[in-house]
Amino acid sequence: MKPLEQASSPMLSAVGFSRETVSTQAAIAAADMALSKLDGAEPHFALVFASSVYDHSQLLGALAEKLPNVPLIGGTTAGEIVATGLLNHSCVIVLFHAPAVKMGIGIGENAGQEPLQAGRKVAYGAAKNIPQNARKLMLLLSDGLMGNSSDWIRGLQEALGAGCPIVGGLCGDDLSFTRTSQFHQEKVYDHSLVGALFSGPIQVGIGMTHGFLPISKPRRITKSQAHVLMELDNKTATSVYTEYFGEERLANVPYTSITRQGVAYPLGIQHDGSNEWILRNVLNYTEDGCLVCNDTVPDSTWMQVMISSRSMALDAVRNAARSSIENMAQVSCALMFISFSRIKLMGTAHVEHEIAAARHLIGANVPFAGLVTYGEVAPIVIDGLPQNLTAQSGCSLLLTLGSELS
């Protein structure tokens, strides 16, 4: 497949980044780099990915002065992505010049306690003055430590309508797993959702894969609550691990950490009517045999233990990249969301290969940026229809944007 090149179209984008350690200097340097690449074109929207090491109030304050009246959302990461590969402890900014595209941004606070209302609120805020039939994409960033995405995703879908794809990631905090932050204009939030809604003459391409395959027999989830898996085939949930690792090995793992098995052998959840597996990492287990997962575990679905390899993972990324461009006439920007668990399992060098493979297929001249996430959100297929059912984990997600041809 011939790589696509950047569109010479009304939609332009530019990426800037900085590894400056002073928050204000990092913000200004990243913005200056992106502005210089826009070559005088006016920015209409800003997307910011920043390490948790910064003082984010200072960083956003500097950006507000540098980019007055430019709508901005963003969040903290477990690593930043640019065209040359992975960064750490940096600030990345993507600027969009899109005079024909209408955009709105929203914020949904207190998503941990009131997830349904937060999902509705971020959607309503972004959708002001944008008719339902004109909505092309909701770009979303969420707190990465809430552990239950199903309710806020339902709130988003109810407010936006089923025809609007929701794509994005769960914010990170450089693997400290203590606090992630979300950005809306010059303010910093946590336990929140931020989003940008795009409408008008814009094309959207999406590709999300993980490259894991099942190694166990399918089992029915017979009891679960939120992100806690209690029973499989009416047996304790830990039976799935004792079957493969043995009771003695499981007994030697602390109740508070089963991270290695959880990352290397995630749980694959499959809905009736779907050929897709939704991955869940097991964070720990309880004395009464429950598995605590990183996100929602729906009742009455099927579960299997999964495994992958570097070659399978790399093939999956190539497939995701191809999916993201297959219906695109032009590509003006590519955003990549990579799960932290891929780095933990496959290593940094492998993920660098994933980024390079995606760039090769999408086009070396296309502005490219992203973040390492604690989860990925994009449509999956159930009964032949794309649905934003829940957040994934362990995936590589590619989102491409471009102008529609007149």
Secondary structure, 3 states (H helix, E strand, C coil): CCCCCECCCCCEEEEEEECCCCHHHHHHHHHHHHHHHHCCCCCCEEEEEECCCCCHHHHHHHHHHHCCCCCEEEEECCCEEECCEEECCCEEEEEEECCCCEEEEEEECCCCCCHHHHHHHHHHHHCCCCCHHHEEEEEEEECCCCCCCHHHHHHHHHHHCCCCCEEEEECCCCCCCCCCCEEECCEEECCCEEEEEEECCEEEEEEEECCCEECCCCEEEEEEECCEEEEECCEECCHHHHHHHCHHHHHCCCCCCCHHHHHHCCEEEECCCCCCCEEECEEEECCCCCEEECCCCCCCCEEEEEECCHHHHHHHHHHHHHHHHCCCCCECEEEEEEEHHHHHHHCHHHHHHHHHHHHHHHCCCCCEEEEEECEEECCEEECCEEECCCCECCCEEEEEEEECCC
